[in-house]
């Protein structure tokens, strides 16, 4: 029964060791004190086991066996080891624990172990024991009381130290929290200042640079009143914007002038339609597309009948009015994409779009009729009517050339002149 009881002791000590390790992790400074307290617990358990070895021999009035003598020696060695560990040199023991430790040495290691030695000597000498189990308990158990007192004092010391460490940690935590809050506040204020003084102006400058890069000069970057490097940069951007606006205006004026010059270079000054050079360029482009798509390309060449007599009878100003009016009639009668140009003097050329040879001849006939029935009122009130002769030529395939078409249409035009004018002749 005694052995079964002491078999539970390691389990209890393992549980106590686990709690001790948890406490040591939470409060490292109480580790030594807790270890000594655990030694005191083990010291009490081994002291009790030492006394329990004597219980059976005293109850049966039998001498100790060899195994019991050996066990007593083992227990004494463990007690001495625990005593030595609790009194390890170089460790600072609290001053108020010194008297308690001294009482353990005097009472248990003095009186208690002498009592055990006396019983052991009587057993070896074969003398009858001078006490029974009850007397052993009355005399031996009180000698272990200082061990429990030492254990309690060590635990109290550890608890006091843990409480002190806890308060210190709490104070340090509050200091850390307040310091962190102060640092966070300072960083927040610093970030706000940096954002207002640096980041926002830089973002504004970046957006201004992007706008300038994209050609958007509608907004000034601002910030020119600042007297620092960022202000210098913003002022430079503002100057760049103003210079870019001026350069853009100059470029627009230049482009407008170029467009006007190009338009004048491509437009007949009198009639406002294309001149011969512009027609040649546009006609060659149209011819190239027709060759690629294998379409028929037609040319209508016509001039005003008896135009010299109009100049001789009514003056060159009337002749100009005839040219202007005929050009306007032709331009209004044509569809989008069809080309009309003044080919020279009183001669005009038309290049219809997507038109077969028969359709080109029909178009020429329609234009001839429009010119013939369009009246022109002169400055003297006289109404003048003019007619025009047309020559039509067309070609299909890669061998077609604009000069060949114009030459063929010109031959057809002269044939219309020879046949009486105010008619349409085809180049065949």
Steps between C-alpha positions, in 0.01 A plus 500: 500500500787735580664421165174567317464831681850613405447389140269800467774742604677520155169579335438788739859623458465493117184712525676741734799516261267589212343788694847610607619519138193704405569741784867525405411588139267773620740633769861396424642670812317263738643188337763433770254556780248262344768236444595519869135474594473187287811363667333567836193306382716206394695525827174468693389202294831314537508578874154353534603195300804457724272484804260262324783246453511466881123457542477129413799383714371697800148361454625139475786549749731343237848617408553685173573289197799552274277658236358743756853591614598562137186708441578710808847573363356595161245733656769663719709561187206662319423716807863611516497579128186712534649678803815576303300631201297731727821634654690536169776764534488817296122540521357791693238378742259753647614601851170403664534140374833436669349428847244264348770311309707483818204346688475233229868414551470496878165327549462258211859430391599503869225357723298322233785310336653414842169338594509290180864408565421385853226264378730369229780434751262313735392282208860419408589422867191279541373706792128553547367831374431758769199646310203388296348653182292750695800626694699519171231718352491726806876545498592486124217680327550834687861508378371534141291807580787749431525354148137596432564841653799547268287395204227746590747784548661427165159502329410822675827656390435385141148640512625832632766518230246401231261770619782754488598389150135515396467859621828591335385342173171685524680831550733424211201404287327829576821686426534311172135563412525871578833527322358316199194723499720809521722371218195410293354845557829663408527284187141583407568871536823461306322309223229766483764772475696305240180427307396864503840650434662236277276217377200704387714760315700220338179326392371830364827550316487142367147548369606832347794331325269225371254760372778693332632176349152424364466850360243618757585858599160584649607519866789675669690280752489784761724518809708783360478689833712240682857605573664155496624245246151369434383856435787542253394181325133608483599841366716329238203281403279808475757668275523182293120496468491862382780439252324185378176694451683763298680233300170317442338820376793566271480141377127534434558823312782337305289195419210721400730695272639175354148367444401826336807498279439133414138577423601793281762288330239231424206730423428701192505864604196595289252212530595356838522143370818292460766616260679283247788405731267393785286305253806313377589396856144398593447332163811285531392389849153413369655314209725299731203389713303412187788285373518313830125433507483443119232767456430723201629856524335770281601857418269775371680788326295799382542866410262790445392555142590831335662626820729738308198675353359548850819679603506703182133602522451546872850539639727283707299567817198338338720212394611454858138501614421228245786286627393549863138418423579189297734374776225552758243312290732205448607490869137502622400224258771256601489256790743484792820333393482615138778731385460821300787728402583786268735348246602827347334806343135412431571126523377286794549135595276269704595161644191315632525226765405133438365576155492285186559647156127512421424667834779753435343587163160541666654726765667709230166537321329610819772758575478630142128557539544679837757740348283566197190600691679701775453873419759761593401865546768747392574836661314679217190291566545271204433129565772276365477128438801283426550139395781251546647214299597175679748225432476176702771235537534198731745221570524179706800299609861556606601654168275804548675837532358841584677676213362244254148554634532877473641472149216270392241729657662800332474332159134424567448865605645632174283256311197648679623848399529397135150348504336824602574548872255468795519122485665199664748279317646178629856382450361156425 
